[in-house]
Amino acid sequence: MVSAVLDHPGIRFSAGDLLALRQPENARERHRPATRRPGAVPAKLPGSGMDLREIRAYFEGDDTRRIDPAATARTGRPHVRSFHEDRDNTALLIADFRPAMLWGTSSSLRSVRAARLLARRGWDAIDQGASVGVLAMTSSGISSLPARGGVRQMSAIAQLLAHEHDKALERREGSCPLSAALVHAGKLAPAGARVWLATGTQGIAEEDEAALRRLSRRRQVILLCPLDLAETAPPSRALPVQCGPSRRFARLRPLETAPLEARMRALNVTLEALEDDAG
């Protein structure tokens, strides 16, 4: 249980908060891209292949055209079937809930905004027929779910993110390097998958770069960095800084993202530095 002092919007979120971020059905249809790659001639997304992936219970929001009559008759409950796509259509969401993300000077902690950003991208992927997995890391370890499709999978992802974030708020002891999560991510995301990693601008240390380079070798990796107000519009006045007995005054400068962008480009990673969580 999270203590009452932490149970406030912006500090904590629920699975329901993330589930509510799904676009309305009419907006999903209107904004769905014709193709994942830009080009002169739009083409339809690759359809389902011939190889059966799974037959599972129907959940509200699933495509009713995929209902499997035999499984539905046998169990007495609607079941749907899904197939492996003609081209791999898998997405992996990686949430960094380590202590460096558990702060914020505006209305939300950076960790909360990171979860919202990932949930929006997860919903977009689910609505395009993708299989989505999740990996959440806290100071005490890593939790994950393998990629699956459907609304029920997104519900499970939201529950895992909310649970791990609550755990991170209460327990900050321990150490979990990002490289360990990236190695695990390589096992969850097959070649050709999209990977969204939500962390801070200082979240990737030099010792993490080798694992990040391996992950991005055959996958599309996007680094999502939710920027805090103190980074984009710091106070103009000098602020006191104290370290032990030493005390100084200093002025903060707006964060320059160009060095991080160049560093990520060298690792074949795309940077999205976001000043708010509406993107």
N, C-alpha and C positions, 0 to 999 in steps of 0.2 A: 504494500500500500504506500502511496505517495503521501507525505505529510501535508497537512492542510495549508501550510504556508506556501507550498509549491503548486497547489491545485488552483491555478488561475489560467485563463486563456492567454496564449502567448508564451507561457512557461511550459504548459502541458497541453497535449492534444489527445483526442480519443480516436478510435477506429472510425467512428461515425463521422468525425470531422473530415477525415481523408476520403471516405466514401462519398461525401457530399460534394466533392470537387469534380465529379464526373460532369461533363457538359450535357445539357439537355439533348434529347434525341434529335430534334430538328437542327440544332447547331452542329451535332456530330456529322450529320449527312451533308450539311452545307459546306463544312470546312474540310471534309475528308480529301486528301490529295489524290490526284489521278495516278501519280507515280512517286516513288521515293527519291528518284533522281531527276534533277532539272534537265530539261531538254526542249527541243523545238516542237516535238510531237508528243502530247500526253498519251499515256497508255494505262490500261487498267492494272491494278495490283495483281500479282501472281495469284492464281486460284489454288484451291486445295489439290493436292496430288492424289495418287491412287492408294498410297500406303496408309492404312488405318493407324492413328496414333493412340486413341483411347475411346472407350465408351463410358460415359459417366452420367450421374443424375443431372437432370435439367435444373437450372437455377434461373430465377427471374432475370431477364435481360439477354439470355442465350438466344441464338438464332433458331426459331422454330422449324425452319426448313431442314435442320440437321437432326431432327428427332429420329431415333432408331426404333422402328416399329416392333422388332422382335424383342429387344431388351425392355421396351415399355410394356409389352404384353406379358412378358415373363415375370417382371417384378411388380407390376401394378402401379408403377410410378414412371413419369416421363423420363426418358434418357436421351441424350444426344451423343452423336459420334463426331469425332474430329479427325482430320487427316494431316499428315505431314505436308507442309507447303511445298510447292514446286521449287521455291528457293527458301532457304532457312529464314524463318521469321521469328526470332527469339530475342527478347530483351531482358536485361538484367539491371536491377536497381540496387545501388550500393549506397547505404546511408552511414555517414560517420557521426556517431553520437559520443565521441570521446570528449573529455572535459574541455578541450579548446573550442568546441562547438557550442558549449552550454553557457552562452552569454549573449547579451544584446543590449543596446542602448535605446532601441526604439520600442515598438509594440510587441515584438516577438524575439525569442532566442533564435540564434542562427540555426540551431538544430531543428527547431520547429519549422522554420522556413524551408530548410533542406528537405524535410519530410513532405511538405506540401508540394514542392517542386517535383519530387520523385513521384508522388501520387498522381499528379496531373499527367506526367509522361507515361506512367503506367496505364492510366485510363485510356490515353490516346492509343497506346500499343494494343491494349485489349480490344478496343473498338475497331482496330484495323485487322483483327484476327490473329494477332501475335500471341505467342506463349511468353509469359512474363515470370521471372524469378526475382528473388530479393535476397540481399545480404545486409545485415546490420551489424555494425561493430561498436562496442563500448570499451571502456577501459578494462573490463573483466573478460572480454572474449568476443566470439563471433557467433551469430545465429543466422540461419538461412532457410530458404524454401526453394526447391528446384522449380524450374519453369514449367508452367501449365497454362492453359487458356481458360477463358470464361470469367464471368462475373464473380463466381465463388472464389476463384483464385485471387482476384483483387481484394476480396473481403478478407481472405487469410493474410494477404500481404499487409493490409491496413492494421489488422490485429497484431501482427508481429512487430510492425514499426512502433505502434503505440506502447506495446508491452516493453520492448527493448528501451524505448526512450524513458519510460517511467523508471526502469531499472537503472538507467544511466544517471538520472536525477538523484537517486537515493544512494547509489554506490559508485564512488569515483576512484576507489583504490585499484591498483593494478596497472598493467601496461600492455597494450596490444598494438604492435606496429602495423601500419597500413599495408606493408608488404605481405604480411600473413593473410590479410583479407584479399589482396589482389591475386595471390597464388590460389586461394580457394575459389575466387571468382573465375579463374581460368578453367576450373573443373565444372562450373555451373553454366558457363556461356560457351557454346560451340563456336567454331569458326564461322564467320559471317554474322554473328550476333551484334546487336547494339548494346552498349554498356553505358549507363549513366552513373557517374560517381559524384555524389554531393558531399563536399567538404569545404573547409576554409582555404583561403589563399595561402596559408602557411601549413596546410594539412599534409602536403607531400614533401617529405624530407629527401635529401640526396640518396639515402640508402633505400628509398622506395622506388627510385627511378628504374632500376633494372627490372623489377617485377612489373611496373607499369608499361615498360617498353615491350616486354613479352606478351602482356595482355592485349596490347593494341596492335600487335603484329598482324593478326588475321581477324580483328574485330574493329568495329567503329566505336571508339571510346570518346565520350563527351564529359568533360569536367564541369560540373555545376558549382559555382561559388556564390552563395548568397552574401552580398556585401552589407555590412552594417552601416548605419547612419554615421557612426564615428569614423568610418573609413572613407565615405563619399563626401560628407559635409562636416568635418570636425570643427569644434569650437575655435573661434578666432583668437580667443584670449589664451595666455600661457596657463598651463595646468601644473599643479605640484606633482612631482614624481619622487617617491621615496623607496630606497632600497637599504634596509638595515638602518644604520645611523645616518647615511647620506641622504640629503634632500636637495632637489633641484627643481627649477621651473622649465618647462619645455612647451613648444607649440607643435601640435599635430599637423601633418600635411595630408592632403587627400591621397588615397592609395593610387599608385601607378600600376596598372595591370599589364602594361606592355612587356616588362621582363618575364612575368609568369607566362604570358601568351607565347613568347618566343621559346621559352623553356619547354612548354608543352608541345609546341609545334615540332620541336626536335624529337619528341617521343611519339609523334604521330597521334597526338591527342588534341581535340578541339576544346577550347576554353569558352565557357559562357559565364561571364561575371555579371550577376544580376542585382540591380539596386533595389528591387522589390520582388515579391514572390508571385506576381501576377502573370509571369511569362510562361 
